[in-house]
Amino acid sequence: MQYGYTRISGTAAGTSLVTDRSMVLAGIFIGQNKTGTVSLYDSATTGGTSSSNFMGDIQNTCGSVPVGSKINASLRKGLVAVTGGTTDMLLIWG
């Protein structure tokens, strides 16, 4: 499987379409401590952020040491990331 990555970063709330196809969210990498949260949804459009598509929240905290986490979650439709606060993380997917 080939993997790609998407950097989710910024200082304001926003919605990003990471991919609009079936995929696996392989993991995340948080390189620096921030105050925001990223909510993930299994959806092919940025309008698909209903509770039935909700996957979970990721806090953008890592202390003074970068953190990576293996997730391996299968998504049927795609991946949408909704940010709140200041964030900077990589989503690794394939």
N, C-alpha and C positions, 0 to 999 in steps of 0.2 A: 504494500500500500504506500502511495506517495502522500506526504504530509505537507500542509501549508500552514501558515500562521497569520493571524491578524492582531495588530496592536490596537488595543482599546485604551485611549488616553485622552485627557482633557480636563478642564476645570469647570465644566457646566454639564447639566443634564442633557442627555441625547439618546437617540436610538440608532443603532447600526445594524444593517443586514450583513452578517458575516458570510453566509452562503445560502443559496436558495435551492439546495438539493439535499438528498439523503446523505448523511455523513456520520462520522464518529468524532466526538470531541475527545481527543486523546489526552489532553492535559492543559495545565495553565502554568505560567511562570510570572511571578511577581518580583520585579527587580528592585523596587524601592517603596518605602512606606508612604502611603497616601491615606486620605481620610474617606474615600468614597466606596461605593458598592456597585457591582455589576450584577444585574439580574439577567438570567439566560432563559430563552424561550425556544421551543421546538416549533419553528414557523418559517415559511418561505417568503413572508412579507413583513415589513416593519409594522403593519397594522395588526399582526397576529400575536398581540401580547395579552391575551385573555388568561385567566387562571387555569383553564384547561390545557394550555400550552406551556405553563410555567415549569422550568426545570430546577431552579434554585438560585440563591444569591451567593456571590463571592465577595467577601470583604477584601479591600485592597490594603492589607496590613502584612508586614513581614518583619517588623523590628529592624535591626541593623544588618540582617543577613538575608540575601535573596532566597526566595522559596519557590520550589516547583512541586507540582502535584499531578500524579497520573490519575485520569478520570475514566477514560474508555466508556463513555456513554454514547449509545446509538441514538441518533435523531432521525426521524422519518421524513421530515419536511424540509428542514434547514436550520439555521441558527441565527437568532436575533439577540443582540446584547443591548440592554438599556442601562445607561450609566446615571448615577446620582452622586454628586460631589466630585472631588478630584480623584482621578484614576490613572493608572499606568500599568497595564498587564498585557501579556501575550496569551492568546488562545491558540492552541495547537490542534489542528483538525485534519482529517483526511477522508 
